[in-house]
Amino acid sequence: MLLLAIETSCDETSVALLRDGCVLANTVSSQINIHQEYGGVVPELASREHLRNLMPVASQALRQAGVAPDKLDAVAATRGPGLPGALLVGLRASQGLAFALSKPFVGIHHHEAHLYSPWIGGEPLSLALDEFQPNLSLIVSGGHTMLVHVAAPLEHRVLGGTVDDAAGECFDKVAKLIGLPYPGGPELDRLAREGEGRAHNFPRPMMRDESHDFSFSGLKTSVRYFIRDNPGVLEDGQRLRDLCAGVQAAIVEVLVAKTIRAAKKLDAKCVTASGGVTCNSGLRAALNEACAAEGFALRLANPTLCTDNAAMVGMVAHLRLARSGEMTPLDAEIAPGWKLTEA
């Protein structure tokens, strides 16, 4: 089966081609330079850039894969959650293509695509279902932080999620507070590697709470007051690096502690992690250390598949078509607030 997948949920335009679950091409056009001067994603600009970039990105993917559109067997796209205008661009384009070719169309949940991305690997990239085992999965993607129990492929249950600010939002908002360029998360991570995380004892919100939910707004507020009460901290290179390390240590400790606790409660043997924040070096190191200490197998999404991309969207679409022939109506609407529990 030859499948084309489109991802336009936020600020990256991506198109992937897959043959029988193997990635032939996965092209991504980022909008970082467009949104940088605003310090965050501007939804209207994101939608316009998707309109501008989708056809060139799709053409590049088709050339790289060496296939013609009329050879496609199916089309897929992210249906939600995400920015409404951005989602609309990819969904309508994919529905139109499926209609023109009289081929099946599948609308995919963005977080479900992240959920199975740790099982994508190899050369060429493919879904390693022969290696699959039930797992406790941490998704840390943009405005969402959640823990999910995955009992089997396409069988999952959300245990808990974000009460207010997600981990990614906290990273980006703190980075903005201290004047780091957008996107702030990776820059904060870079500075944190040269700092001392134990120099500051910032709060670990909800870490001892027995629920599987997350809340990072209190940490962000604590950092704001710390900056206010310590004039000059942002101008002192080492103090700034220590500040970044302290914030990162707090976020990472909460994520790892709640993930390990949930895995123990489920008696899981495997832990997975995915989403943009999984690129964070501190989180990857801490999860490796904690899982090794507790005897859990650990699968982290490849950094190239942590941020938004169409390859992971295509993988879930292929899986759904291959297993059940499940299709989405061509007149289906976008689902900006689509919950993973409903996928």
C-alpha positions as CSV (number, residue, x, y, z in Angstrom):
1,M,0.0,0.0,0.0
2,L,1.4,3.4,-1.0
3,L,0.1,6.1,1.3
4,L,0.6,9.9,1.4
5,A,0.3,11.7,4.8
6,I,0.0,15.4,5.6
7,E,0.7,17.1,8.9
8,T,-0.2,20.8,9.5
9,S,-1.4,21.0,13.1
10,C,0.8,23.9,14.2
11,D,3.8,25.6,12.6
12,E,5.4,22.8,10.6
13,T,4.2,21.7,7.1
14,S,5.1,18.1,6.5
15,V,4.3,15.5,3.9
16,A,5.4,11.8,4.0
17,L,5.2,8.9,1.6
18,L,5.0,5.4,2.9
19,R,5.0,2.0,1.1
20,D,3.7,-0.9,3.2
21,G,4.5,1.0,6.4
22,C,8.1,1.9,5.3
23,V,8.9,5.6,5.0
24,L,10.0,6.6,1.4
25,A,10.1,10.3,2.1
26,N,9.4,12.6,5.1
27,T,9.7,16.3,4.2
28,V,9.2,19.1,6.8
29,S,9.1,22.9,6.3
30,S,9.5,24.8,9.6
31,Q,8.1,28.2,10.3
32,I,10.5,29.1,13.1
33,N,11.9,32.1,11.3
34,I,8.4,33.5,10.6
35,H,7.3,33.4,14.2
36,Q,10.6,34.2,15.9
37,E,10.0,38.0,16.0
38,Y,6.7,37.5,17.8
39,G,8.1,35.1,20.4
40,G,5.5,32.4,19.7
41,V,3.3,30.9,17.0
42,V,0.8,33.4,15.4
43,P,-2.1,31.2,14.2
44,E,-3.1,33.3,11.2
45,L,0.5,33.5,10.0
46,A,0.8,29.7,10.5
47,S,-2.2,29.1,8.3
48,R,-0.9,31.3,5.5
49,E,2.5,29.6,5.6
50,H,0.9,26.2,5.3
51,L,-1.1,27.4,2.3
52,R,2.2,28.7,0.8
53,N,4.3,25.7,1.6
54,L,2.1,22.6,1.2
55,M,2.3,22.1,-2.5
56,P,6.2,22.6,-2.7
57,V,6.6,20.3,0.3
58,A,4.3,17.7,-1.3
59,S,6.1,17.9,-4.6
60,Q,9.5,17.5,-2.9
61,A,8.2,14.4,-1.0
62,L,6.8,12.8,-4.2
63,R,10.1,13.4,-6.1
64,Q,12.2,12.0,-3.2
65,A,10.0,8.9,-3.1
66,G,10.0,8.6,-6.9
67,V,6.2,8.1,-7.1
68,A,3.4,9.9,-9.0
69,P,0.2,11.0,-7.2
70,D,-2.0,8.7,-9.4
71,K,-0.2,5.7,-7.9
72,L,-1.4,6.4,-4.4
73,D,-3.5,3.8,-2.6
74,A,-4.6,6.0,0.4
75,V,-4.3,9.5,1.8
76,A,-4.1,10.6,5.5
77,A,-3.8,13.8,7.4
78,T,-3.8,15.1,11.0
79,R,-7.4,16.0,11.9
80,G,-6.7,17.3,15.4
81,P,-6.0,18.6,17.9
82,G,-4.2,21.7,16.8
83,L,-4.7,25.3,15.4
84,P,-8.0,25.4,13.5
85,G,-6.8,27.3,10.5
86,A,-3.6,25.2,10.2
87,L,-5.5,21.9,10.5
88,L,-7.9,23.0,7.9
89,V,-5.2,23.5,5.3
90,G,-3.9,19.9,5.5
91,L,-7.2,18.2,6.1
92,R,-9.0,19.8,3.1
93,A,-6.0,19.2,0.8
94,S,-5.8,15.5,1.7
95,Q,-9.6,15.1,1.4
96,G,-9.5,16.7,-2.0
97,L,-6.7,14.5,-3.2
98,A,-8.4,11.4,-1.9
99,F,-11.7,12.4,-3.6
100,A,-9.9,13.2,-6.9
101,L,-8.1,9.8,-6.9
102,S,-11.1,7.9,-5.4
103,K,-8.9,6.5,-2.7
104,P,-9.5,5.9,1.1
105,F,-8.9,8.8,3.5
106,V,-7.9,8.6,7.1
107,G,-8.0,11.4,9.6
108,I,-5.4,10.9,12.4
109,H,-5.2,12.1,16.0
110,H,-2.0,14.1,16.4
111,H,-1.2,12.7,19.9
112,E,-1.9,9.2,18.8
113,A,0.7,9.7,16.1
114,H,3.2,10.8,18.8
115,L,2.1,7.8,21.0
116,Y,3.4,5.2,18.5
117,S,6.4,7.2,17.3
118,P,8.8,5.5,19.8
119,W,8.2,2.3,17.8
120,I,9.4,3.8,14.5
121,G,13.0,3.1,13.6
122,G,15.4,1.3,11.3
123,E,16.5,2.2,7.8
124,P,14.2,2.8,6.1
125,L,12.0,4.0,9.0
126,S,9.2,1.5,9.7
127,L,6.9,0.6,12.6
128,A,8.6,-2.2,14.6
129,L,5.4,-4.0,15.8
130,D,7.4,-7.2,16.2
131,E,9.2,-5.5,19.1
132,F,6.0,-4.0,20.6
133,Q,5.2,-4.6,24.2
134,P,2.5,-3.1,26.5
135,N,3.9,0.2,27.9
136,L,3.3,3.3,30.0
137,S,3.8,6.2,27.6
138,L,4.7,9.8,28.4
139,I,3.6,12.4,25.8
140,V,5.2,15.8,26.1
141,S,4.1,17.8,23.1
142,G,3.6,21.5,23.1
143,G,0.6,22.4,25.2
144,H,0.0,18.8,26.2
145,T,1.6,16.6,28.9
146,M,-0.1,13.2,29.5
147,L,0.4,9.6,30.6
148,V,-1.1,6.9,28.6
149,H,-1.4,3.1,29.1
150,V,-0.9,1.3,25.8
151,A,-2.1,-2.2,26.2
152,A,-1.7,-3.2,22.5
153,P,-1.4,-1.5,19.1
154,L,-4.3,1.0,18.8
155,E,-5.5,0.1,22.3
156,H,-4.7,2.8,24.7
157,R,-6.1,4.6,27.8
158,V,-5.3,8.1,29.0
159,L,-4.4,8.1,32.7
160,G,-3.9,11.8,33.2
161,G,-3.0,15.0,31.5
162,T,-2.4,18.7,31.8
163,V,-4.4,20.7,34.4
164,D,-3.0,24.1,33.2
165,D,0.5,24.8,31.8
166,A,2.1,21.7,30.1
167,A,5.8,21.0,30.4
168,G,6.5,22.4,26.9
169,E,4.5,25.6,27.7
170,C,6.5,26.0,30.9
171,F,9.8,25.7,29.1
172,D,8.8,28.2,26.5
173,K,7.2,30.7,28.9
174,V,10.2,30.7,31.2
175,A,12.5,31.0,28.2
176,K,10.5,34.1,27.2
177,L,10.6,35.5,30.7
178,I,14.4,35.4,30.7
179,G,14.7,36.8,27.2
180,L,15.7,33.7,25.2
181,P,14.9,33.6,21.5
182,Y,12.0,31.5,20.2
183,P,11.7,28.6,20.3
184,G,12.9,29.0,23.9
185,G,12.9,25.3,25.0
186,P,15.9,24.1,23.1
187,E,17.9,27.3,24.0
188,L,17.0,26.8,27.7
189,D,18.2,23.2,27.4
190,R,21.5,24.3,25.9
191,L,22.2,26.8,28.7
192,A,21.1,24.3,31.4
193,R,23.8,21.8,30.3
194,E,26.4,24.4,31.5
195,G,24.5,25.2,34.8
196,E,24.1,23.7,38.2
197,G,20.5,22.5,38.7
198,R,20.9,22.2,42.5
199,A,21.7,25.9,42.8
200,H,17.9,26.6,42.9
201,N,15.2,24.7,44.6
202,F,12.2,25.6,42.5
203,P,8.8,23.9,43.3
204,R,8.0,20.5,41.8
205,P,4.2,21.0,41.2
206,M,2.0,17.9,41.8
207,M,5.0,15.6,42.0
208,R,3.7,14.0,45.2
209,D,0.1,14.1,44.1
210,E,-1.1,10.5,43.5
211,S,-3.0,11.5,40.4
212,H,-1.5,11.2,36.9
213,D,-2.1,14.9,36.1
214,F,0.4,17.6,35.6
215,S,0.5,21.4,36.4
216,F,3.4,23.6,35.7
217,S,1.9,27.1,36.1
218,G,3.1,27.4,39.7
219,L,6.7,26.7,38.6
220,K,6.5,29.5,36.0
221,T,5.2,31.9,38.6
222,S,7.9,31.0,41.0
223,V,10.5,31.8,38.3
224,R,8.9,35.1,37.6
225,Y,9.1,36.1,41.3
226,F,12.7,34.8,41.5
227,I,13.7,37.1,38.6
228,R,11.9,40.0,40.2
229,D,13.6,39.5,43.6
230,N,17.1,38.9,42.2
231,P,18.1,41.9,40.1
232,G,21.0,41.2,37.7
233,V,20.5,37.5,37.5
234,L,19.8,37.6,33.8
235,E,22.9,39.6,33.1
236,D,25.2,37.3,34.9
237,G,26.2,34.4,32.6
238,Q,26.7,31.7,35.2
239,R,23.7,32.7,37.3
240,L,21.6,32.6,34.2
241,R,22.8,29.1,33.3
242,D,22.2,28.0,36.8
243,L,18.6,29.4,36.6
244,C,18.0,27.4,33.4
245,A,19.4,24.3,35.0
246,G,17.2,24.7,38.0
247,V,14.0,25.2,36.0
248,Q,14.9,22.2,33.8
249,A,15.7,20.0,36.8
250,A,12.3,20.8,38.3
251,I,10.3,20.0,35.2
252,V,12.3,16.8,34.5
253,E,12.0,15.5,38.0
254,V,8.2,15.9,38.0
255,L,7.9,14.2,34.5
256,V,10.2,11.3,35.5
257,A,8.8,10.7,39.0
258,K,5.2,10.6,37.8
259,T,6.0,8.4,34.8
260,I,7.9,5.9,36.9
261,R,5.2,5.9,39.6
262,A,2.5,5.2,37.0
263,A,4.5,2.4,35.4
264,K,4.9,0.7,38.7
265,K,1.2,1.0,39.5
266,L,0.4,-0.7,36.1
267,D,3.2,-3.2,36.6
268,A,4.4,-2.2,33.2
269,K,7.6,-3.6,31.8
270,C,8.2,-0.9,29.3
271,V,8.2,3.0,29.3
272,T,8.0,5.1,26.2
273,A,8.3,8.9,25.6
274,S,7.4,11.1,22.7
275,G,6.7,14.7,21.6
276,G,8.8,17.8,21.2
277,V,10.0,18.0,24.8
278,T,11.4,14.5,24.5
279,C,14.3,16.2,22.6
280,N,15.3,17.7,25.9
281,S,18.7,16.3,26.8
282,G,18.0,16.4,30.6
283,L,14.7,14.5,30.2
284,R,16.3,11.8,28.0
285,A,19.1,11.3,30.4
286,A,16.9,11.2,33.5
287,L,14.5,8.7,31.9
288,N,17.4,6.5,30.9
289,E,18.8,6.5,34.4
290,A,15.4,6.0,36.2
291,C,14.3,3.2,33.9
292,A,17.6,1.4,34.2
293,A,17.4,1.7,38.0
294,E,13.8,0.3,38.1
295,G,14.3,-2.4,35.5
296,F,12.0,-0.9,32.8
297,A,12.7,-1.2,29.1
298,L,12.8,2.3,27.6
299,R,11.9,3.5,24.1
300,L,12.4,7.2,23.3
301,A,11.1,8.6,20.0
302,N,13.9,9.4,17.6
303,P,14.7,13.2,17.9
304,T,13.8,13.6,14.2
305,L,10.3,12.2,15.0
306,C,9.7,14.1,18.3
307,T,8.6,17.3,16.6
308,D,5.6,17.4,14.3
309,N,6.1,15.3,11.1
310,A,3.9,13.4,8.6
311,A,5.8,10.1,8.9
312,M,4.3,9.3,12.3
313,V,0.8,10.3,11.0
314,G,1.3,8.0,8.0
315,M,2.3,5.1,10.3
316,V,-0.9,5.2,12.4
317,A,-3.0,5.6,9.2
318,H,-1.3,2.6,7.6
319,L,-1.8,0.6,10.8
320,R,-5.5,1.5,10.9
321,L,-6.1,0.7,7.3
322,A,-4.1,-2.6,7.5
323,R,-5.8,-3.8,10.6
324,S,-9.5,-2.8,10.2
325,G,-9.8,-0.9,6.9
326,E,-11.0,2.1,9.0
327,M,-11.6,5.2,6.9
328,T,-12.7,8.8,7.7
329,P,-15.6,10.4,5.7
330,L,-14.4,12.8,3.1
331,D,-16.7,15.5,4.6
332,A,-15.3,15.1,8.1
333,E,-14.4,18.4,9.8
334,I,-11.3,19.4,11.7
335,A,-11.2,18.5,15.4
336,P,-9.1,21.2,17.1
337,G,-10.1,20.0,20.6
338,W,-10.1,16.3,19.9
339,K,-9.2,14.3,23.0
340,L,-7.1,11.2,22.8
341,T,-9.7,9.3,24.8
342,E,-12.1,9.8,21.8
343,A,-9.6,8.6,19.1
